[in-house]
């Protein structure tokens, strides 16, 4: 009890310090950058802005936000990041791996607070999660691919072959699929994988997997597949093939289910880190925070279309949210 009280007092003191820093009379300028817009990334952006406001940093009072979307173009992304490396920003918040890699590659003196980078070390934006050494830190939504597939096998236990579709140019997707394949190898379940270079290839890739007789499809957490995942989900539903994925937003787009974290919540958690930077804390002293996946997200329409129900074993995993 004494230890709990100590932690609570420390948290209150930290919050008080942040609020005092936010009331220092200075107007702060931050950039927000992402490679491409989708529901998950926009929810993260919303959570980030709301979280900053709760901590005393609000647009129109003491905060200016410069939001840029590269619209899926890598050259445009590089130009945006270079434009924010002019010394006028107090920090730059990047959403997901591509934008974070692009900004960190500049070796900027402007602090980078990233949101939702699944594998920061593998992505080359820090050497270890505990020691930010490239002027960058933030939140990681490490994808529990094995846990998601295990949950899927609870819902559809007769799976003999899994279809995998992802974009190899996105490090987070590659890592998620590497973990998925390791889990499938360990459990002795066969799989077929098809990679795509752009969202226009998703429809063909999905049909290839269907033709190869997969029993379910696992979708990676990358913006390329997400841009056309509604087509993938529709084709699979027509073929009575369940689809499992890595984001609640992908579930909203039609995939059957995932075990994930709240996108708004990860944005808010990133805001808490950004507030510490704005208050003057050295970014090298702020470890990356890994956000746990503890919400079962299910597309109710897809569940009904496939004639499935959630077993008690899935309901016992945690909070269940039904999406449409």
N, C-alpha and C positions, 0 to 999 in steps of 0.2 A: 504494500500500500504506500509506504514511504517512497519507494522508487517511482511508483506511478505519479505521486504528487510532484516529485522532482521533475519528471518529464513534462507534466502539465504546466508547471511554473515556467520551465524553460521555453516551452512553446508559446506561452502567453507573452513572455518577455521578448521573444523573437518577433512575434506579431506586432508588439508595441513599437519595437525598433523600426520595423518596416513601415508602419503607419507614420511614425515620426519622420522618417526619411522621405516618405512620399509627400509630406507637408513642408518640404524645405524651401518652397517658393520657386523651385526650378521647373521649367518645362522640359520634359524628356522626349527624345525622338527615337523611335524604334522602327525597324523595318520588319515586315513579315513576308516571307518568300515561299512559294511552292512551285513545283514543276507543272502540275495540272490540277484543276479543281475536280473534286468528287465529294460525295456526301460526307465521307469520313473526315477528309481534310478540312472541309468547311466547318464541321462540328468541332474539330480541334481548335480551329481559329476562333470560333465563337467562345469556347471554353476558356481559351487563353485571354481574350479581351475581357470577358466577364471576371475571370480570376484576378486580373490586374486591377480592375475597378474595385473589387472587394478589398484589395490591399492598398487602396488609396491612389492608384494611378489610372485616371479616367480621361478618355478623349474629351476635348473641349475645356478641360481645366488645367491639368498639368502633364498631358500626354498627347503627342502627335504620332500617329501611326501611318506609315507608308506601306501599303499592301500591294504586292506585285505577283501576278500569275504568269508563268512562262508559257502557258497554253500548250504544254507538251513538247516544246522545242528546246533542245539542249543548248543551241547557240543563243537563243533568247534568254535562257536561264543564266548563262555565263555573263551576258551583258548586264542583266539585272543585278547580279551579285557584284560585279565590278563597279556598278553605279552606286552601290551602297557601301563601298569601301573607299569613301572620300573623307572620313574623319568627322562627319557631321552627325552620325548616329551613335546613340549611347549603347545600343546593342542591336543585333539582327537575329530574329527568330526564324528558323527554317523548319518547314514541315516535311518530314520523311527524309529518306536517304539521299536521293539525287540532289535536292536543293542544299542539303547539309554538306555533302561532298564538294559541291561546286563552290560554296563559300569558304569552307576550311582550306581548300586548295589555294586560295589567294594568300594565305598566311597573313591575314588581316590583323591589324591592331585593335579592331572593333570586336568586342566579345560576341561569340555566337552561342545562343541558347537554342538547342534543337528540340523538336517535338516528334516523338514516334519514329525513332530510328531503331529498327529491330535488332541490329547487330553493330553497335558503334565501333567496336574494336576491329571487326572484320571489314567494316566500311572505311577504315583508316582515318576516323575523325578523333580518335583518342587511343592511347596505348593500352590503358586499362580503365575499367569503369570507375575505379576509386581515385585515379590520379589524372584529371584533365590536364593535358600537356600541350594542346594545340589551340589554346584560347577558345575551347568549345566544351560545353557540357549540356545536359538536358535530361530528357526522359527516353527510356527504351521500352518498347512494347514487344519484348522478345516473344515470338510466336511459338506456342507449345504445340507444334504439329502433331506429335505423338498423342498428346492428350485429346486433341480435336478428333483425330482419327479413331481413338479408343472410344470416345463418346459416340461417334458415327456408327461404329460397329455395335454399340448398344442399341441404337435405333434400328439399324438394318444388319442383323447379325449374320446373314448368309452371304456376305461379300466375299468373293473369291479373287476378284481382280479390280484394282483401283486405277482410275485414269488421273494423270497429273498434267496440268497445263499451267505454264508460267512463262515469263519473259526473262531471258538469261542476262539482259543488260542491267537488271535491278538486283543489287546485292542482297537486299532483304528477301526477295523472292527466291533467290538461289539458296540462301541459308534455310529458309522455311522448307524448301523441297528436299534439301540434303537431309534435314532432320526427319522429314516424312519418309523418305526412302530407307533411312536407317531403322525407323520404327517398323516399317513393312518387312524389311529383311529379317528383323528380329522376330517378328510374329509369324513369318512364313506366308505372308499374303503377297500375291503377284501384283505387278503394276505395269502400266504402259504410260510413257511420258511423251508429251508433244510440247515443243517450245514455240513461242511466237516472237516476232520482232516488232510488231505493232498491233494495235487493236483491230485492224482490218482482217487479221489472220485468225482471230479467235473463233469465228464461226466455223471455218474450215477445220481448225484444230479440234473443235468439239465433235464435229461429225466424224473425224478420223477415230477418235476415242470410242464413240458410239459404235462405229462399224467394227471395231476391234473387240467388242463384246465386254466392255468394262461394266462392273456392277454398281459403281458409284464414281463420282469425280471429285477430286480435291483441288481447290482453286487457291493459288498463291496470293500473297498480300502485295500485289504490285498495281500501280496505276494503269499500266497498259492493259492488263486483263480486266481490271475494274471498269474501264471505259466501255467495254462491250460485254460485261458479264450478264446483262439482262438477256442477251441473245443466247449465251451459253446456257443459262438457267432454263430458258424457254424450250430449247432443243432437248435438253436432258429431261425436263418434265414430260414432254411429249413422248419420249422413249421410256418413261417410268424409271428413270435413273436418278437417285438422290444425289444432291450436290452439297459438299461440305466446304467450308471456307475459313478465312482468317479474320473477318471483320463483320461487325453488326451491320455496317452499311452495305456489305455484299449480300447479307441476308435480306435486307430491305429490297435489294435489286432482284431477288428471286431465288437465291440459293437456299437450301433447306435449313442449315443450322451451323453454328459455330460456338466455340467457347472462347470468349473474348473479354476485353475491357471496354469501358465506356469511353467513346472518343471525346466527348465533352469533358469528362473527368481527367483524361490525360492532358488535355489542353489547360485545364485549371492547375494541374500539378506542375506543368511547365511554367505557368505564370508565377507560381510561388518561387521557382528557381530564378526566373527573370527579375522578380522583385528584389531578391537578394543582391543581384548584380547591380541593379539600379540604385540600391541603397549603399553601394560602395564596396561590397564584399568581393574579394579576389576570386575570379572564376576558377583558378587552379585549386581553390580550397572547397569547391562545391562538387561532390561526386555525382556521377550520373545515377539517376533513380530508375529502377526497373518496375514497371507497373504490372501488377499481377492480372492474369486472366481469370475472372471468377463469375462471369455472367454467361448463362446459356441463352443464346439468342436463336429464336426459331421463327421461320416464315410460316405463319399459320395457313395461308392460302396454299403454299407448296406442300405443307404437311397433309392437308386435306386432299389435295389433288393426287397425291401419291398413296392415299389411303392408309396413312401411318398414324400411330399414336406414340407419345413419349412414354417409355417404360419408367418404372420407379427408380431404376438405377441412374437415369439421367436427371430426373427431378431432384435427386439427392445430391447432385454435384454443386448446387448453389442456386442463386437467384435465377429464375427463368423469365425471360421477356418474350412475348409473342409479338412479332412484327408483321406488317402487311405492306 
